[in-house]
Amino acid sequence: MTAEKDIVLIYHEDQPVVFARVEDIQPDVKKDWYHISLMLLKLPVQTVTWILKDDYINGAEFTMGGYRMRLEKIEPPEQPEAEPEQNAEREESGDGQAKNKESDEKTVISLKDRKPKKS
């Protein structure tokens, strides 16, 4: 089910046209119809409000101005689990050989302390 803050892909005549973020969904005076505000993720950024049935918001095809339209909710891709090697820090031993060292500590590097390079 599509909800506020979801990302949708808008199709026009079976062609993907633009991504949008659902900003707001409010009920209309007619039963099972809603005002859905979408922020179109293109330049310039634009917000539109359409009046759609809940079936249309959830992916059913509808027409707008005689053109076939459809909203498809975009699910974020699954993040692969981090391998232990990615969490290891490289430490150089006294003999010049590099070895991995497991560490739960994170290092924060302040950009404020960096000095700009002079040309």
N, C-alpha and C positions, 0 to 999 in steps of 0.2 A: 504494500500500500504506500502510495506516495504521500509524503508529509512535508511540513515546513523544513527548510534548510537542505532538502534533497536536491541533487543535481539531476536534471532530465535532459534528454536529447529530443529536440523538436524535429519531426519529419514533415515535409511538405511534398505531397505526391510521391510518397515512398522514398524520398531522398533526404538524408540527414542534412539539416540546414544550420542549426545553431544549438549550443548548449545553453541551459538556463538554470538558475537556482530558484527554487520555490521560496518566495519571501513570505507569503501569507495565504491562508485559505479561510474564507469566511462564507457562511451559508447565505444563499440567496432567498428571496421571499418564496420562490417556487421550491417545492419539496424535491430533494435529491439533486439540486443544482447548487453550485458554489462559485464564488468570485475567487479566482486564483491569480495572485500577483506573481509574476515571473521577472527576475532580473536577467536579461539577455547578456550572456558572457561574450560580448564582441565589442569592438570599438566603433563608435562611442557606446559606453554602457548605457542601457536603456531598460526601463521597467514598463511592462505591459500588464494589464488586467483583463483576463478573459472570464466569461461566464460559461462553465462547463458542468456536465453531470459527473458524479463521482466515478462512473465507469470510464469516462473519457480521461479523467485525471490519472486513472490507474492503467492506462495503456490502450483502451479501445479506440478504434478509428472513428473520426468524426469529420464533418465538413465545415469549412469556414470560407465564405465567399465563393462557394462552389468547388473549392479545392479540398482534396483529402488531406487530413492532418492526423498526427498521432504524437503522443508524448511517451517516451520510454525512460523509465527510471534507470539511472546509471549506478551500479553497485561498485564500490571501491575495490580495486584488485586486492587479492589476498597477499599479505606480506610474508615472504619466506622467513622461516625461523633463522635467526643468526647462528652461524656456526661458531664453535668455540674459538677457532683461529682468528675470527674477526675481533674478538674481545681481548686477545692477547696483545701484550705490549712487547716491543722488541727492546732487548737490553744487550749491550755489548759487554762481553767478559774481558778480563785482563789480557787474554791471549789473542784478542782481535776477532774472535768468533762471535757471531750474533746468535742469541737464543731467545725463545719466547718466554714471557713471564705473565702468568694470569694475574689480572688486577681488577678489583671491583671499584677502584677509585676512578673518578672522572676528572679531567683537567679542564679548567676554564681559562681561556686565553683572552685577556682584555685587549680590545682593539684601541682603547684609549691610550694605552702605554706605548703603542707602536708609533714610531717616528716616520713621517713620510719621507720617501726617497727624494733626494735632490737631483734635479736634471742637470 
